[in-house]
Amino acid sequence: MTDYQTVEHDVLVIGAGGAGLRAAIEAAAQGVSVGLVCKSLLGKAHTVMAEGGMAAAMANVDDRDNWRVHFADTMRGGQYVNNWRMAELHAKEAPERVKELEAWGALFDRTPDGRILQRNFGGHRYPRLAHVGDRTGLELIRTLQDHGIHQGLDVHMECTVLTLLKDGDRAAGAFAYDRERGRFRLFKAKAVVVATGGIGRAYKITTNSWEGTGDGHSLAYHAGAALQDMEFVQFHPTGMIWPPSVRGILVTEAVRGEGGVLKNRDGRRFMFDNIPDLYKAQTADDPEEGWRYTQGDKDARRPPELLTRDHVARMIVREVREGRGSPHGGVFLDIAWVKQKIPKSEEHIKRKLPSMYHQFMQLAGVDITKEPMEIGPTTHYVMGGIRVDGDTQMSTVPGLFACGECAAGLHGANRLGGNSLSDLIVFGQRAGEHAARFAAQNGAAGIDEAQIQVAEREALLPFDSLTGEGPYQVQDSLQETMQDLVGIVRAQHEMEEALSRLETLKERARCVSVRGNREYNPGWHTALDLKNLLTVSEAITRSAIERKESRGGHFRDDYPDKDPAYAAFNLVVRKGADGEMQIAREQIPPMPDHLKAVIEEMK
Ligand SMILES: Cc1cc2nc3c(=O)[nH]c(=O)nc-3n(C[C@H](O)[C@H](O)[C@H](O)COP(=O)(O)OP(=O)(O)OC[C@H]3O[C@@H](n4cnc5c(N)ncnc54)[C@H](O)[C@@H]3O)c2cc1C
């Protein structure tokens, strides 16, 4: 007989990052009871690490900005495989959502006349990122948390969801365990919102926190939901690379937004060497014009360092591969050079980029006001995720909603910096609203005991296994496989090799054993993460094999060009009746004429 505690809510939100918190606040505002579950402590979600800002066309710094430019920038950045409806809603609704945060107490940086200050970021035509120094995620989480606490949310911290439960086709709740005591908890709900963030921990070098193990993607997939465009993983161009202990930690794009430049071993600004046709008209002709852009000159165009992340990351890889890299296998990012332009540049850099200053000083012994940083690409974000309806955020499973990084669509093949935080608040709000509506319109769902017993048995398996192999060994092999074979530059034979290794890893994961008891057992937790990591890794690899072209975050050595035929569909994976992963091409619905006209106009 299974031993668990039962909790019941109208809406269950899994994940307390920006997306989950915003969804929970909205659902509660609709008058339904809301439970919010998170793996770590409230306030510790990955969102807290976000640095540079949230994109919203408020036109506070440049009055030429508006939703249409933001929409066109997002679609261009995503290389036109985005869910255009989501891109439209996001561009239109982000300013309102940001102002709402301000009304709830968020303390944004200010323009001289007292409005929310906005900064430049890659791929955005105008300064658009509302920010709080380089600690925007902290302020976002603090504000939502403070506001949410007063909405009567029931928060279940340090509680990890293991399985989504269903009543027939419909979502009906979740089975979880609490880390403190290792006890099981059954959540019954009329609607479930998944907001579990990213998948970065499937790779060895990543900016993601320990929570980024693709749980929501995997939970939804195993519950029958479709995942979309999983091949599109974003490798951020600038992560720390030295010393080894800090490898992968993010160096915010705000450094380049404030005038930081990329140089190779010979001191050459290599980003001027190759500017994609799609961006030629919007890119500075020379360093002087680029500098003027970063300082707010409306007649100047952006420096090539602020091209989209996929392109910048590939340019860095090219420099390294061709022998022009830095001593530890990256290139140099230099903000110290602004001393040639700005008096008291040291104070200026420390004020604009306080976290970066401390990060490099304390972790690498580098004073960024005086010397360049050594950086290289790092796994950062997944554009692919749970396939949702653009307006409601409902997945292909009735009653199961998804928002934030674990949902797909908005960003297409490549996300623009700053478009995630705004995604969280725009689609978190929508998911919360529609989940509450679904809960109000549908009665309580039933959950049969058999589902719960299967989930419990599976969770406890590692305690009974006698193989002796620990979960960390399997996790290491998995991360190495994905890093080496399905990384920033991909090829058919390597990805096929990855698939075959993943099959072996699945076997090993089924047999891992853990020692000790169930209270705060990190080995057990890691063992339970493996299924999620393996599911998302397989989805990424199968989709990457299927997309025989290069587009956005997906670059193939054997198909280095974009193929227009691949712009017509999304790649969708589902769990087949035989339990195996199936992949299909699904046509992208035609864009309405009024949005096509916006794209034409902004070309
Ligand atoms: C260093 C860094 C800087 C960034 N800077 C920016 C920026 O400036 N601008 C921008 O737009 N984007 C930025 N990003 C990206 C952005 O921060 C993320 O995409 C975003 O915060 C994801 O938010 P989320 O709400 O979807 O998920 P998260 O914030 O990742 O939250 C996920 C939540 O789900 C919970 N969870 C996960 N699995 C389970 C489970 N099985 N059971 C229960 N709970 C679970 C976690 O505990 C957590 O509460 C940055 C990312 C990094 C790493």
The ligand as an ORCA input file, in Angstrom:
! r2SCAN-3c Opt
* xyz 0 1
  C      22.841     33.404    -15.690
  C      21.613     33.645    -16.496
  C      21.255     34.923    -16.852
  C      20.109     35.155    -17.601
  N      19.793     36.445    -17.912
  C      18.632     36.682    -18.598
  C      18.237     38.024    -18.887
  O      18.896     38.986    -18.511
  N      17.105     38.212    -19.572
  C      16.318     37.185    -20.001
  O      15.286     37.429    -20.609
  N      16.675     35.905    -19.719
  C      17.795     35.631    -19.030
  N      18.153     34.344    -18.749
  C      17.212     33.273    -19.050
  C      16.113     33.250    -18.012
  O      16.639     33.559    -16.747
  C      15.401     31.895    -17.942
  O      15.046     31.481    -19.210
  C      14.161     32.040    -17.091
  O      14.468     32.594    -15.836
  C      13.423     30.727    -16.897
  O      12.337     30.984    -16.033
  P      11.223     29.913    -15.741
  O      10.243     30.556    -14.836
  O      10.729     29.335    -17.009
  O      11.983     28.744    -14.972
  P      13.006     28.772    -13.742
  O      13.307     30.119    -13.244
  O      14.118     27.892    -14.171
  O      12.189     28.046    -12.599
  C      11.877     26.686    -12.667
  C      11.124     26.312    -11.417
  O      10.653     24.983    -11.572
  C      10.973     24.219    -10.425
  N      11.051     22.827    -10.818
  C      11.794     22.281    -11.811
  N      11.568     20.956    -11.880
  C      10.669     20.664    -10.915
  C      10.041     19.470    -10.452
  N      10.303     18.290    -11.021
  N       9.201     19.532     -9.406
  C       8.926     20.712     -8.796
  N       9.481     21.886     -9.199
  C      10.338     21.839    -10.235
  C      12.263     24.816     -9.918
  O      12.470     24.500     -8.581
  C      11.980     26.298    -10.156
  O      11.221     26.806     -9.095
  C      19.314     34.085    -18.018
  C      19.681     32.793    -17.677
  C      20.829     32.574    -16.928
  C      21.230     31.183    -16.596
*
